[in-house]
Amino acid sequence: MSLAGLLHASRLFLRVAGRLPAGHLLYLARRMADEKPHRFAGATRINSFFPPHPSPAFDRFCDAVVARGRVPYSTYFAVTARCPCRCSHCSHGGRRRAELDTAGALGLVAQIKALGTCTLGLTGGEPLLRADLEELVTAAGPEMATLLFTTGHRLDTARARRLAQAGLGCVTVGLESSDPAIHDATRRVAGSFDQARRAVEACQEAGLYVALSTIGTRERLASGELERIRDLAERWSARELRVLAPVATGALAGKPGAMLTAAERAALSSFHVRHNRRQGGPAIACSAHLESAELFGCGAGYHHLFIDSAGEVCPCDLTPLSFGDAVEEPLAEIWARMERHFPLPRRACLMQRLAGLIPPDTALPLSRVESESLCPARSPDEPLPEGFRRLLTSRGR
């Protein structure tokens, strides 16, 4: 971490100084050496997994951590199942092609905010297909930082400016390859690579924080493609590159072999640390690193929540298990009921255990009965990920 990054990071800890155990703060400070804190539009950002500082969302996040309760720090809401692309790995694949109207979506955003969520991810499908997207962004603020996950579909400067005026905190544009032809073939939409590039430029012109996102497959790791995507992110002046580990869900349901081995996940973690310790270039945010047993583990159903376009409530966007329908019953009741299955975070991704149990060519998410049977109560003897062990054991959890 650079000296400037160290100074930026130190400001983050002032908000919780004296409110968290000193040992836990020291642990976090050491782990910060693997991140690349940076300034954007007057705020400090670690990466888009955390709210920017200062902001009401960051204050809410800090208060939730200090309280040490079960709160969905982040909730991702698929506002539509519609999408112009037909990616073979689509995580929303196999789900009902339903969509809440504006009143229903706004009501759900209000319920998400009431749960204490600090970061709201608006995903799909392709969220830009909703004409009321700006209304949803406005409704989320200021208590929740907002992220938009998009292919960049028809995102021009005028739309980007409307989103910025609504208070959007981050635009994450998905990228399948540094090679335009491969990207277009994966998306099955000609010209989608150029569309993504133009979307990045439009967002930058509008003053929005821009991240690129890709999947860290074993092929991209082995071929050096992940490095090429990182270099492209730097050339495009993206502030961040998010790298997600592949999960056998959605269109990949029933294909557990697509998921990485422990060694491959360690390679993604190394990619995260190595590039964040280099000067210049985008911040790297690899799920395999941040969600490792040494840091924060799997927070599905504990500090993360997903609601699909039909209103089905799932532990995370990559775990196709439904624990209730937010159209039919209050979200708070569903969240409370899930505690029996998710009382604490896990050390490893839940889908590493469940991937082989999700049948292919079946309607997703699985029903509540199926989901609850696949996800028994967590054993009280199961160890916690290190970040939460240090935090929660100080309160006797």
Rosetta blueprint (number, residue, H / E / L):
1 M L
2 S L
3 L H
4 A H
5 G H
6 L H
7 L H
8 H H
9 A H
10 S H
11 R H
12 L H
13 F H
14 L H
15 R L
16 V L
17 A L
18 G L
19 R L
20 L L
21 P L
22 A H
23 G H
24 H H
25 L H
26 L H
27 Y H
28 L H
29 A H
30 R H
31 R H
32 M H
33 A H
34 D H
35 E L
36 K L
37 P L
38 H E
39 R E
40 F E
41 A L
42 G L
43 A E
44 T E
45 R E
46 I L
47 N L
48 S L
49 F L
50 F L
51 P L
52 P L
53 H E
54 P L
55 S L
56 P H
57 A H
58 F H
59 D H
60 R H
61 F H
62 C H
63 D H
64 A H
65 V H
66 V H
67 A H
68 R L
69 G L
70 R L
71 V L
72 P L
73 Y L
74 S E
75 T E
76 Y E
77 F E
78 A E
79 V L
80 T L
81 A L
82 R L
83 C L
84 P L
85 C L
86 R L
87 C L
88 S L
89 H L
90 C L
91 S L
92 H L
93 G L
94 G L
95 R E
96 R L
97 R L
98 A L
99 E L
100 L L
101 D L
102 T H
103 A H
104 G H
105 A H
106 L H
107 G H
108 L H
109 V H
110 A H
111 Q H
112 I H
113 K H
114 A H
115 L L
116 G L
117 T L
118 C L
119 T E
120 L E
121 G E
122 L E
123 T E
124 G L
125 G L
126 E L
127 P H
128 L H
129 L H
130 R L
131 A L
132 D L
133 L H
134 E H
135 E H
136 L H
137 V H
138 T H
139 A H
140 A H
141 G L
142 P L
143 E L
144 M L
145 A E
146 T E
147 L E
148 L E
149 F E
150 T E
151 T L
152 G L
153 H L
154 R L
155 L L
156 D L
157 T H
158 A H
159 R H
160 A H
161 R H
162 R H
163 L H
164 A H
165 Q H
166 A H
167 G L
168 L L
169 G L
170 C E
171 V E
172 T E
173 V E
174 G E
175 L L
176 E L
177 S L
178 S L
179 D L
180 P H
181 A H
182 I H
183 H H
184 D H
185 A H
186 T H
187 R H
188 R L
189 V L
190 A L
191 G L
192 S H
193 F H
194 D H
195 Q H
196 A H
197 R H
198 R H
199 A H
200 V H
201 E H
202 A H
203 C H
204 Q H
205 E H
206 A L
207 G L
208 L L
209 Y L
210 V E
211 A E
212 L E
213 S E
214 T E
215 I E
216 G L
217 T L
218 R H
219 E H
220 R H
221 L H
222 A H
223 S H
224 G L
225 E H
226 L H
227 E H
228 R H
229 I H
230 R H
231 D H
232 L H
233 A H
234 E H
235 R H
236 W L
237 S L
238 A L
239 R L
240 E E
241 L E
242 R E
243 V E
244 L E
245 A L
246 P L
247 V L
248 A L
249 T L
250 G H
251 A H
252 L H
253 A L
254 G L
255 K L
256 P H
257 G H
258 A H
259 M L
260 L L
261 T L
262 A H
263 A H
264 E H
265 R H
266 A H
267 A H
268 L H
269 S H
270 S H
271 F H
272 H H
273 V H
274 R H
275 H H
276 N H
277 R L
278 R L
279 Q L
280 G L
281 G L
282 P L
283 A E
284 I E
285 A E
286 C E
287 S H
288 A H
289 H H
290 L H
291 E L
292 S L
293 A L
294 E L
295 L L
296 F L
297 G L
298 C E
299 G L
300 A E
301 G L
302 Y L
303 H L
304 H E
305 L E
306 F E
307 I E
308 D L
309 S L
310 A L
311 G L
312 E E
313 V E
314 C E
315 P L
316 C E
317 D L
318 L L
319 T E
320 P L
321 L E
322 S L
323 F L
324 G L
325 D E
326 A L
327 V L
328 E L
329 E L
330 P L
331 L H
332 A H
333 E H
334 I H
335 W H
336 A H
337 R H
338 M H
339 E L
340 R L
341 H L
342 F L
343 P L
344 L L
345 P L
346 R E
347 R L
348 A L
349 C L
350 L H
351 M H
352 Q H
353 R H
354 L H
355 A H
356 G H
357 L H
358 I L
359 P L
360 P L
361 D L
362 T L
363 A L
364 L E
365 P L
366 L E
367 S L
368 R H
369 V H
370 E H
371 S H
372 E H
373 S H
374 L H
375 C L
376 P L
377 A L
378 R L
379 S L
380 P L
381 D L
382 E L
383 P L
384 L L
385 P L
386 E H
387 G H
388 F H
389 R H
390 R H
391 L H
392 L H
393 T H
394 S H
395 R H
396 G L
397 R L
